[in-house]
């Protein structure tokens, strides 16, 4: 570690920009977290534990299919778009946008079809009532509005984190307001599904519109044509197909640590336990959210530093940011320990207090994950997305059977124990190759 004071660290322009962009996102995410919790609290109190669990399972299922279907093309926008714009190759940048936008469009369509087919087949196994299936099958088509990777990458590339901040709040606010209206009118699950569908669609359309609007303002769409310039869309972007497949599969594997946990609990223990697990995860993530916002903010910085070959500076950035984020996460853990049970009682009601023990384990796992937040972005930005994928693959292969066994043997608390185990495993699994990569690059720099 460089021997500088904490105050000295913030003389580093990159670290200040990283935390500045994360701070912009924090403004939106704070509102998002409050509105998200309020929306869940409204639904929980209006529907009760059992019906709320069914709503959560339908929503989580839809999110899972959306994440599986979409490519993480925003990472390709950053990885290949950064040098293209830096070098003034606007036509190449437009070709990249055409490629990633087509990926988004086709994956959105495929995801929508897949979501309907899988929901129709598996809905009964999640205890979705037969009379609710038509509404559930309509709701899962909201996958169409969840595939927004290209505009997300564009806005991160041009440092318009303020727009991303606004967009992140829209869905939560509409879900909260719509849920409040549904509750006031005595609506059931179907009314909440309508409100949540509108929230997803509105937020998705807004992001797409703002992303293309910002490109137009900067003249980056001048001469743009969907039919292209006669060149293959991947020309000049060596390894882009391998890159997008690796990042997509890596993100899909990461679902094991988010939505799959809720679905596994619902499948094995029923909607009531799924509701408790989802509430525990939501409250735990809300407390740890400020530090996790550094993840999207660090990608543009790492892309620039990798392109410039600034490996020593990159190592200093990830060390300092990890220490600062980890300290903030530890504070969140203490807050959760002190007021978590009271918060559950006040926010969602007495019957949800049973979620407190598993919530503490989920928050602790999130803290471990925050300490390791820069590691995977380093590997992806360095063009070693395939290695990051391999790490995700084998750690997930270990985690899934541990999760299922823990739920089977220990019930709901077992899901929390399994998540903590996986967090430590992932930390070690990413740390080892990243340390080796830095040693190689720094040795090459010294020998040059």
Steps between C-alpha positions, in 0.01 A plus 500: 500500500625851420587684818257788468240635737133453423480872418794457264321224316233744390757713321489219245269630227388150406402408856313827539323447168417141598342603830346806337320288241401252770370794703281612209361149476456495878257791479277301271559169673413647839164609367478167320574305819243696703236474228583134442460416867180704514366317196577163656353608833178613331470171313584295810247676719230500231536135397625317808790258522366222272369715213800732523725197462320403178540855365870494585552165331334621177707819502825322586439239232456777243818676611690173476391431143581860408852469637555166326375631165686829478860537398717724717566709190556812711838353590584466130404866451754597767769248403502578126330838492754674724798464263279565195385837633841588641654448158219682317373190318133603502400262218647209696314615810175512303564150370550384859169661601326327213641168616406541867155644421423201277612271781263680736208482260531132418564400862195702615281319250644159586470570872135598469411179318708291740342661806146412388589139415695434820242674721221291347698181569638579848239730654311217675824379663534842666142471634361767267120459514340387169270803496806726519690339211359725222610814688838345579558409134429860400726636775802297393497676162640804684836334422470697175573822691781362716758475219661846504869418489611722210358830634637409844848458352472823301401705805781351708749562221413871476477540879125573507451321828242763593262360236559148627426628849164642391412187307574277796238682705220500244407134524507497880292816532238385249487159670450671837232741378323238291506257792356767728214555258440125473494471881265796541262348246510160668678335207659158520803344333381584148480871584854493633621314191353776282669772706837324498478429125442869425798590720734265313382617157524870583851476643624294204359732234639806679854360508498404132368843398755691710793290380432567133419866574843553659672340201311731265597810702868410462475439129582134545197397295580725202485279192388202708303234314352176624591344168866573571791609284548174316757378754443206738368640828787340694776628269780661703387348829715192538355243736172688554284189458707309753484802729121542490437128542736485796350804673147376431568156641681652798198722576269201461706301748487793740123451517574214737588764760190718443170377359573128504514503879144634521376251240673208674343594834160535335534169317610303807328680788204681340386861441497598868869421548580661163333818621712501816818438300420775249427754773823403676699542181335833416570654840852359510585629155355842581744540788796386291394681180717816532825307477374272221439804278875515446476197270334673201702815567838325488459336158561819293810583708647153457426505125693827463793385713526164324503672160779731625703217659489668845521179700668638810242776528223246445622286789509802729146595396349160575685467833382836625144470370464149648620616843266801504203300373570218744506742792163640397359149465614406850315802635186382316536159667509662844192709418315189387593315818377788716173592330423218257233328708332828587512602135325181389227550756442864403531465123324176410333383819535255785462184290816591303726529808585132447719616209751668736743208554541425130520872427809533719675222307406657166634839609824341622537325163439832322778658708745232387388559142560874530857446617559313175301732271791618275637152425266379225492843327881489484494166321225610257666836423833325444346285227499187713124462518537130417699447820240691700241271343693191609514631856125565497435158351684288754399707804136480391536126442612471862243743641177362348517154662611658827199734485252221427647274767501778760136587429404134518677436829467833681210683336502874439809575711691247291460727196676777693785271607547382141513857374771591751702196397476597133603862567826390662560246224452759223728751678789253510430367150523847340780633719755235398491558120480880539813505717679283245389725212634812671831331575544409133405843370716690748795272424449567126490875562822490698671295232387729218 
